[in-house]
Amino acid sequence: DRMHIPVLTEKILEYLDPKPNENFIDCTAGGGGHTFSILERTAPRGKVLAIDWDPDAVRLLKSQNRFVAREGNFANISEIARQEKFHPVHGILFDLGFSSDQLEASGRGFSFQRDEPLDMRYSPNNPDTAEKLLNYSSKAQLEQILKEYGQEQFASQIAQAIVQSRAQKHVESASQLVGIVEQATPKWYQHKKIHPATKTFQALRIAVNSELENLREGLRQATELAGLNGKIAVISFHSLEDRIVKEFFKHEPLLKPMNKKPTAASPAEIKNNPRARSAKLRVAIRS
């Protein structure tokens, strides 16, 4: 099982600069890659609180003496830190590149390459599935989701096709949705480098998991939790997330950005891990 290879680890360590006995929160523990390199540097008494929405990830991580693993959403980071009596906090990390391998193997319909039920929830406690969204949202709602979260140029045509298709048959599998997208979009669109359904699947995943709202809320709470000179580091993988982080750091009076332009992965790292190509790191310090 290939776990999510952590990206930009060297840069993260450089900016967060973990020192002995300092405490850090990893809001997206996933494979635990960043977490353990931070933990090493905070010995002997520094602690790391690792949060993940996916109960399977938390089970794999297992709490140890200086390391606390908690299932939860980073939109509730304040509450989780309070329950764990986790303070003071010297730095907080968000790695928004969800563990793609972990999810593609989950059977929850994240990938258009497999025929799976359209679930797309990170957490089994979330009541909203992609299937629900597709079958019960209005055409206008679907169009807005595809436009806003997928930046899909054929949002209107695809939304229309979903509504027509579901009138005949409930939309419930990944392959069914791929077929609908292919029917609704022109031939040339299907011969581009990225698969024509890529943006639709991305948009649904973001909508089902309220990813952008959760990110805004997580950043707000992280700012409150970080002590004076506490740092917040965010690695994002698409422009929607990066824009939210950039705006938040710019307009939050308590924070001062540490890098004016986002930090990208080196060519060597990209060669080793192609997913690092789209990674952008922004870091701010609490003043």
Solvent accessible surface area in square Angstrom, and as a share of the most:
residue,aa,sasa,rsa
1,D,155,0.80
2,R,180,0.66
3,M,59,0.26
4,H,19,0.08
5,I,94,0.48
6,P,41,0.26
7,V,0,0.00
8,L,3,0.02
9,T,32,0.18
10,E,134,0.60
11,K,72,0.30
12,I,1,0.00
13,L,14,0.07
14,E,116,0.52
15,Y,42,0.16
16,L,4,0.02
17,D,61,0.32
18,P,10,0.06
19,K,104,0.44
20,P,86,0.54
21,N,61,0.31
22,E,37,0.17
23,N,13,0.06
24,F,2,0.01
25,I,2,0.01
26,D,3,0.02
27,C,3,0.02
28,T,33,0.19
29,A,5,0.04
30,G,9,0.09
31,G,27,0.26
32,G,1,0.01
33,G,31,0.30
34,H,9,0.04
35,T,0,0.00
36,F,74,0.31
37,S,22,0.14
38,I,3,0.01
39,L,19,0.09
40,E,134,0.60
41,R,119,0.44
42,T,0,0.00
43,A,41,0.32
44,P,88,0.56
45,R,168,0.61
46,G,0,0.00
47,K,73,0.31
48,V,1,0.00
49,L,0,0.00
50,A,0,0.00
51,I,0,0.00
52,D,18,0.10
53,W,56,0.20
54,D,6,0.03
55,P,25,0.16
56,D,62,0.32
57,A,1,0.01
58,V,24,0.14
59,R,157,0.57
60,L,116,0.58
61,L,13,0.06
62,K,136,0.58
63,S,69,0.44
64,Q,100,0.44
65,N,143,0.73
66,R,45,0.16
67,F,1,0.00
68,V,34,0.19
69,A,13,0.10
70,R,62,0.22
71,E,69,0.31
72,G,16,0.15
73,N,20,0.10
74,F,27,0.11
75,A,13,0.10
76,N,77,0.39
77,I,0,0.00
78,S,37,0.24
79,E,70,0.31
80,I,7,0.03
81,A,3,0.02
82,R,163,0.59
83,Q,92,0.41
84,E,59,0.26
85,K,158,0.67
86,F,3,0.01
87,H,132,0.59
88,P,82,0.51
89,V,4,0.03
90,H,59,0.26
91,G,0,0.00
92,I,0,0.00
93,L,1,0.01
94,F,0,0.00
95,D,8,0.04
96,L,22,0.11
97,G,6,0.05
98,F,63,0.26
99,S,8,0.05
100,S,23,0.15
101,D,33,0.17
102,Q,31,0.14
103,L,8,0.04
104,E,70,0.31
105,A,74,0.57
106,S,37,0.24
107,G,34,0.33
108,R,44,0.16
109,G,0,0.00
110,F,23,0.10
111,S,5,0.04
112,F,42,0.18
113,Q,138,0.61
114,R,118,0.43
115,D,97,0.50
116,E,22,0.10
117,P,86,0.54
118,L,2,0.01
119,D,27,0.14
120,M,1,0.00
121,R,52,0.19
122,Y,26,0.10
123,S,1,0.01
124,P,77,0.49
125,N,118,0.61
126,N,20,0.10
127,P,97,0.61
128,D,69,0.36
129,T,26,0.15
130,A,0,0.00
131,E,51,0.23
132,K,98,0.42
133,L,39,0.19
134,L,0,0.00
135,N,13,0.07
136,Y,160,0.61
137,S,9,0.06
138,S,52,0.33
139,K,70,0.30
140,A,74,0.57
141,Q,100,0.44
142,L,2,0.01
143,E,35,0.16
144,Q,110,0.49
145,I,24,0.12
146,L,3,0.01
147,K,113,0.48
148,E,84,0.38
149,Y,27,0.10
150,G,2,0.02
151,Q,87,0.38
152,E,4,0.02
153,Q,112,0.50
154,F,25,0.11
155,A,1,0.01
156,S,46,0.29
157,Q,87,0.39
158,I,0,0.00
159,A,0,0.00
160,Q,69,0.31
161,A,17,0.14
162,I,1,0.00
163,V,41,0.24
164,Q,104,0.46
165,S,31,0.20
166,R,56,0.20
167,A,82,0.64
168,Q,155,0.69
169,K,123,0.52
170,H,72,0.32
171,V,0,0.00
172,E,78,0.35
173,S,25,0.16
174,A,0,0.00
175,S,58,0.37
176,Q,40,0.18
177,L,0,0.00
178,V,18,0.11
179,G,31,0.30
180,I,8,0.04
181,V,0,0.00
182,E,65,0.29
183,Q,158,0.70
184,A,21,0.17
185,T,10,0.06
186,P,45,0.28
187,K,149,0.63
188,W,140,0.49
189,Y,9,0.04
190,Q,39,0.18
191,H,145,0.65
192,K,95,0.40
193,K,204,0.87
194,I,85,0.43
195,H,60,0.27
196,P,9,0.06
197,A,0,0.00
198,T,43,0.25
199,K,57,0.24
200,T,0,0.00
201,F,8,0.03
202,Q,42,0.19
203,A,0,0.00
204,L,1,0.01
205,R,30,0.11
206,I,1,0.00
207,A,21,0.17
208,V,5,0.03
209,N,1,0.00
210,S,45,0.29
211,E,23,0.10
212,L,11,0.06
213,E,87,0.39
214,N,21,0.11
215,L,3,0.01
216,R,107,0.39
217,E,51,0.23
218,G,0,0.00
219,L,0,0.00
220,R,121,0.44
221,Q,31,0.14
222,A,0,0.00
223,T,4,0.02
224,E,129,0.58
225,L,43,0.21
226,A,2,0.01
227,G,32,0.31
228,L,136,0.68
229,N,95,0.49
230,G,1,0.01
231,K,33,0.14
232,I,0,0.00
233,A,0,0.00
234,V,2,0.01
235,I,0,0.00
236,S,2,0.02
237,F,28,0.12
238,H,41,0.18
239,S,57,0.37
240,L,15,0.08
241,E,8,0.04
242,D,13,0.07
243,R,126,0.46
244,I,17,0.09
245,V,1,0.01
246,K,92,0.39
247,E,68,0.30
248,F,32,0.13
249,F,5,0.02
250,K,126,0.54
251,H,119,0.53
252,E,36,0.16
253,P,122,0.77
254,L,73,0.36
255,L,11,0.06
256,K,129,0.54
257,P,48,0.30
258,M,74,0.33
259,N,16,0.08
260,K,177,0.75
261,K,165,0.70
262,P,38,0.24
263,T,22,0.13
264,A,62,0.48
265,A,11,0.09
266,S,57,0.37
267,P,114,0.71
268,A,75,0.58
269,E,44,0.20
270,I,38,0.19
271,K,179,0.76
272,N,124,0.64
273,N,10,0.05
274,P,87,0.55
275,R,84,0.31
276,A,0,0.00
277,R,166,0.61
278,S,60,0.39
279,A,1,0.01
280,K,81,0.34
281,L,0,0.00
282,R,22,0.08
283,V,0,0.00
284,A,0,0.00
285,I,39,0.20
286,R,48,0.17
287,S,74,0.47
